[in-house]
Each structure stands twice: as structure tokens, then as C-alpha cells.
Amino acid sequence: MQNKGAIRLFAILIALICLYQLMFTFQANQTEKEARAYAKGDKQKELAYLDSMSSEVVYNLLGIRKYTFKEVKELQLGLGLDLQGGMNVTLEVSVVDLVKSLSNYSKDSTFTAAIKLATEKQKNSQDDFVTSFGKAFEEVSPNGKLASIFNTLELKDQVKYNSTNSEVLNVLRKETKVAIDNSFNIIRTRIDRFGVAQPNIQPLQTAGRILVELPGVDDPKRVRKLLQGTANLEFWETYDNSEVYPYLAQANQKLVEILALKSTGSTIPADTTTTQVAVADTTSSLLSEMEAATTTDSASVDPSGDMAKQFPLFSVLSPSATAQGELFPGAAVGTSHFKDTATVNSYLKMDQVKALMPRNLNFKWTAKAIDKEEKFYRLIAIKVTGRDGRAPLEGDVITDARQDYAEMGSRPEVSMTMNSEGAKIWARLTKENVGKSIAIVLDGYVRSYPNVNGEITGGRSSITGMESVEEAMDLANILKSGKMPAPAIIIAEDVVGPSLGQEAINSGMWSFAIAFILVLAYMLFFYSKKAGFAANIALIVNVFFLIGILASIGAVLTLPGIAGIVLTLGMAVDANVLIYERVQEEIVGGKSLRLAITDGYKAAYSAIIDGQVTTLLTGIVLYMFGSGPIKGFATTLIIGILTSMFTAIFISRLIFERQLSRNKNITFTAKSTSNWLRNTKIRFLGNRKLFYYISGALILISITSFLVRGFQSGIDFKGGRTYVVRFDENVKVADVQKALTPAFGNNTPEVKTFGNANQVRITTTYKIDDLSENADNEVEEQLYQGLKNGGFVKDVSLDTFIKLHRMSSQKVGPTISDDIKKDAAISIFFALVIIFLYILIRFRNWQYGLGGIIALTHDTIITLGIFSLFAGVLPFSLEIDQAFIAAILTVIGYSINDTVIVYDRVREYLHLYPKRKLDDNMNHAMNSTLRRTFSTSLSTLVVLIAIFMFGGTSIQGFTFALLVGIGVGTYSSIFVATPIVYDALRKIKKADRV
């Protein structure tokens, strides 16, 4: 073996990288374990402990680099929502509202009719809304001019009266793209402030759609409100720090009295005074007292300490002042650690404290921290001047905003333009606030509070003080979004309760452990101790590399991902089996052990590469068109195939080379299995017509079932809402269905037992077309009321019901379900085309590709037929959904793997024995690979049975599809694919030898 040193070095480097990455997961788990031990079951106490550890060093890498708990959590191997609970949401920006806004809410009858028609078209179309609107407008008014509608004040620079409809639509596309990008930035900012560990926010391929994954979230209502609310941009006048500090000093003194009374158990008297006493002259002395009371700038002060007793407000809100007691000018009145902001808010909202403040004084926090560690935030004093409490200027006046540079190009800034009404208000505001700040507030948080140097007329101005170009670009985007309402609608949602997540972890780990042990035992049994031991070491290294690489690339481990790891074990055996069988053949042929190993590895390379690459291609297709957990499965499968090839080819070879260097004898088969399926002489091609009849009959039964019974479409494909509910006692499905029918407006839900008899899955299309913000909450309320009226749950609050009984929920809107079906069809089509092309290139004969495609179609139809035939008969779900499509694609990859192995041997024999008859060569090839087919299929099926039995209810249908598909795929590789190639070659070339 050449380059042993380089391969060994490469393997060691990969191992070190994997170890380095997995240490973050280990350290995070250790800290969380300590938190659980400390809290002793108190969840709030556990969270408080972890929060306090956020900035503490928990991992010291050889004294070179120190990592805090927050950094370790960000770098650990993440768990998917199905393993730890949480919420997965797909949002779609309402382009309909954007187009209406761009028309300045035109009342034109043609425009209104076109909007209505485009909305209807969207339900069954894959076009973006602007394209659908363009087509609808042309239908409603073939000679109509869009320019007459969209030549508004805001768009006058882009849309002229003589602009063509095509040009106007291009402007709409550009503007909607900007708004979609803005919505993404706004949502990301909101989630960052939501306080979720390891959130995932990413735009999807379909324009306007955004995926949000929030691990550990158990309050769906709050998330829906957070994500679906329209961005609110405001411009506020501000107070100066020197004006506000006296009131804060009074508030601090009042809090001293209040807390002192609380500590003694006395009743706190109501304080309704509105008199404010000036204490500006005590500023210096009070700040000096504070300076003397504490010598630390610690973020969070001990509530029992002297500082907290003397200065309850200022112990959590550091005044904006110098050490010498001089107040800083500006609207920022203080700074707090993020842990203390809630305490500051609670203090300032007390009636006794509010009574001391001017009625038009309000406070808002900055959106951005002032330090790199993102710990400290400023509190800004807002002046409320309007009678209705609204900001004097709002974001709807912004017509344009862009990132620019100050004079000399030294620092980035934001240039903005307002409409005529906004320009007048802006001129008045700036004139009245020269030397003061104007606070720019988005969603309740201050994004910027620039000082006004003079009156700004004409509606054009600049915002300075940006620290980077990126910050200026983000602020420009946010400002521009103010003129264009872009509400985000939840079109798909998946909520998994924490208890169900823990059960998924347990079942996933059990399936993994059992499958792993079975595979290791099988290799030792079938291929002797020494060869089996080498294969097992390669398998262990393979799993270590696989998990380490997943951690390195920031992948998220899901339950289908665990299934992918387990399935990878079964498929990894294939490469070892191919090598061992070829080595054994070389030994039987009379070669020395060393030469047999060398030639055996060389002979196996072609089959290994062809087989694994075809599976890899289907994995890539699955990754491209899958989403959520299915994409996680594809990621695991792709990485697993690559690591399997490396460990099987190189790691096991290094082990054998070491054993050979010590002159140890290596056997590649056990005595009990050495003759199993060896030297068989089955005439496969002679009986091919019998198998054609068997396959034809199975296909006919399947197609008949398609037509008669149809399929049970999963929620992915038909849309709707699904809830998994667990009760305290066993329930009857019919009784639950009866109780929920009136609650869902006489829309009878589908209710099925899900696992145990006390757990059901409820599916309904009730209000699925209702896109309002509260629709999801209303359906949850109706579900709860129906179950409560039926006596299935106790009279508790809805929130308690969700925490105790609702294990998970899923929502798929009708639009996204159409997209999922389209992506499923495209993914299967692409997989078949790519495989056909690969086989055509590798074997340089289209007949091989034809045989492979017919065999794969055969496998797909029969697997679908079994799902159609036995749906509702077997005690687990046989729905056609995304998971089933993933299973079909995996079966396609696995089946073609088997087929290519046979093809590879056929090609070899045709080259070695050109004078033999074609059927002799093909029969001999199929017999010679029979032992390998048996070992690979058996080990994979054993693995899948372990997943099926121990992997949990949620993936039983997925695993069953794999079991059926791989069983059928193994059959078709032998009895369908190669015989079809044989008949095609004979018919076209009319020869016995090819």
C-alpha cells in the first residue's frame, strides 16, 4: 500500500479535528449536568444557573484558548427539535400586501380584480405572486396599463407614465425582494432578542419564505405573535440625561423605602403624588456615594448586598456619568447588564415610581449592545409629546434609505428621503430639537439616537454614528421597510414538546446501540475474528468521524439523522464485504496472502466507488429538495457514505498492513460460513420469465390498489393541522373524534392511535385557509375545549393543557403542501435521471441504464403499492409524506448500489471471458456476487429492524418503507435489472456474445 504515512497522518488529523469539535458538546453537557444537579428538578433554578454560567469559562483548550459556556453551546453538536423539543416555523412574507402598498392602496376596480384573481391562481401555481399578478391583470384588462396604478409618489422615479407592464412588474419584483430581505433582517433581530439558544433563521429557496427553528421553546403563542407582527418604525423626541437623572434619583430613594417596607412585612402605602422635587444639586454627592458604595463594575449585583439596599435602582442601572460625577450629555440615561433589564423595567413600572416621573417620560432599551460580548444595553429617555401617545413621525413616511459615507468617505452613514408630509414634520422636529437626540425606534427598541445639529428641510437627512458598513446597510434596510408593510404569515409549523423530544432521544439511542452491536457481532461471526475485528474497528472509526464531522459543519442531529447514522452502519458493511469477498477469491485462486489483499482491494475499488456514488447522488438530490429533519437525514447519509468509503478502504487496509508486517496469518472467512453461497450455479436468466411474471403481478396489484384504495396522504401533501395528544388513561378513537367534531365547526377530524392506547394523533383542516394572526391560537383553543367537554382532560388552563397533554403539533398550509408535492416529484425524477446518466457514462451502454431505471421504477411502484394496500390495516402510520419520499430516494440509492455491483462483475467477466456466451457470463456474475448480496442485505435489514422496533413511533412508517424498499430492491437487482439488460442486449445486437 503506497502513501501509508500520508493516509495515517490524514486519518490522525481528521480524528483530532473531530475530537476537538466533540469536546464542545462534552463540555456543554457537563455544565448542563451540573445545572440539573444544582437545581434538583427546579426548572427555573436550572435556567438561572445556566444563565449565570453564560460568560464563565468552562473549557480551557490546552491553555491556548478559553471558551465560555455561551461559546461552547454555540459550537456543540446541535439537536433537532424532534430530539429536544421546540418550534419550527416556515414564514411567508405577504407579497399581496406589499403590492397593495406599492399601489398606495389603489381602489381601481381592475387592480382589485387582478389582485383577487392572482390570489386564487397562487393556490395552484408555482409562480411567484408578482408573476401571477401580471398574468391576472392581463386577463382582467388585456390593454390595461400598470403604470397608471403604480406611478405613485414613492415610485415616481422608477415608474413613468409610459412604462410598459413588463417594466412595472420588474420594479415590483425588485421592491418586493428588498422588502423580503428587510423582513428577514427584522425577524432575525427579533429572534436574537427572544433569548433562544442556537436559533436557526434562514431564507428558503422559494422567494419570500423564511425558516425559523427555535429549540426549547414551549410557548407557541408568544412565538407566533413575535414572528407575525408587522415591523413598527417610529421617530421620537428625547429627554437629556441631565433632565432625567433627578427623577431617577427620586425613584431610587422611593425604592429604598418600598423595599425596606417589604422586608419588614409592612403594607406599602399608595403614593399618588405628582409633585416632582428638583434634586439636581445633589447629583454630584449622590454619584459620589454610589462610587464609594461599590468598587466593582460587576454586571449583576447581589440583592442582599449594601449597594442594592442603598441604591436599588442604580445597582442594576449604572447612570451615564463619569467617575467624577459629571453627567454625560445625550438621551442615554443609564446602562444595564442584559440580566438586569427586566428588573429595571419592573422598578420603573411601579405606580409609586411612575408618580414621580413626568407623564410624558418613557424609557426604551437599545437594540444593540454597547460591548463586544453583548452584555450591556443603554436605556434611552423618550419624550411623548402627542396626545394619543403615538410617535410624532412613523416609518410610513420613508420613501427611500440607503447606506452611504460621510464626507471624505471616513465613516458609513445612512441617507434617507421622506415624502412631503414627513419632510414637514421632520423639519419641525429637527428645528425644535437642535442639540438633542431623535430616537429611531423599531419594534420597541432604539436602533439609533443621533444628535440634531440643525433644522433639516426637504425631507433628506443622514444618520451618522454607524460603526460598520454592515450596520449602516441593515439600518437603511430597516428604515426603508417602514414605508412598506410586509406582514409575515405562518404557512407551516411544527411544535415538539420536551417530553416527546426526550423519548425520541431515548428511542434513537436504543436503536443505534442495538443496531451497532448487531452489525459488529455479524462481522465477527461471518468473517472470522481477525478480518471481522478490522472491519469493526473501521466501523467504529466511521461513526466517530461521522459524528465529529457533523459537529464540525454545524449540522443539527435529528431523529431521521440518527436513523441515517444507523443505516450508514448497514451500508458501510457493504464496502468491507466487497473487499473481503474479493480477497477471499484471490486466496482461492492461489495467491499469497499479501498479494491477495493487494489485488482484492484493487478489484473491489470499482464496485465500491460505483455503488457508493450512486447512493451519494440520491443523497444529494434528497438534500437539495428536502427540508427540516429530512435534510438532516440526507446530510448524515452523504457524510456517512464518504466516511464509510474512507474507513473501509484505508483504515482496514492499515490494520491489515500492520498485521502483515508482524507476519500474522489473516483469515477472511469463518469456518462455519466459508462455503455459504459459494460456487453456486443458479441459472438466473433461464428462469427470468418466471420472475417477470411475479414482478408483473405485484405491479398490477399495486396499480389496482392505487386506483381502488388510493393513498393516505400525510399532512405534508394535503395541508392541515396535526396534534399528538397524550391522555392520562387509554381512550377510544371514535369517542375523541365525536367530541372534537362540534368544536371544529362540524368538520370531522381524523383521529388515530399513535403508539400507545392513551396517545392519539388528531388531524384537521379546520380554518387551514385562515391566514390571520390568531387562527392557530383559535384552533388550539377549540381543540382544548372539545377535549375538555368530552371529559378527556381536566379543567385546567390552555397553557397547562399544552404542557401536560399536547406532545407535538404540525401545521402545513395549502400553498406549501403543493410545493412539497412538486419537490417530491422533481426529486424522484432527478434521482432517476442522474442515476441513468451515471450508469450510461460508467458502463458506456444504455442498456445497463435501462435495466437500472426499470428496476428502480419496479421498486418504487411495489413499495407504493404496499403502502396503499396496507394503509389502515397495520398498527402504524403508512402515510405518503416527506419522510416516505426520503425513504423512496434512499431505496433508489440502495437498490442501484446492489444493481451496480452485479453490473460491475458482468462487465469484468465480459472483459475476461469474451468468448463465453452472454448468459453464461451474466449467470456467473450474479452467482459470484450472491454471497456479497446476502451479507450486505442481511446486515442492512437487521439494522432497519432494530430502528423499526426501537426507534420510536414517529419514524416507524419511514423505517417500514426502507424495510420494504430494500427487500424489494435486493430482489430486483438480481431478478429484474440484469435479466432486462440481457434481453435488451440480445434483442438489439442479436448476439449471444456482447
Order of alpha helices (4+ residues) and beta strands (2+ residues): alpha-alpha-beta-beta-alpha-beta-alpha-beta-alpha-alpha-alpha-alpha-alpha-beta-beta-alpha-beta-alpha-alpha-alpha-beta-beta-alpha-alpha-beta-beta-beta-beta-beta-alpha-beta-beta-beta-alpha-beta-alpha-alpha-beta-alpha-alpha-alpha-alpha-alpha-alpha-beta-alpha-beta-beta-alpha-alpha-beta-alpha-alpha-alpha-alpha-alpha-alpha-alpha
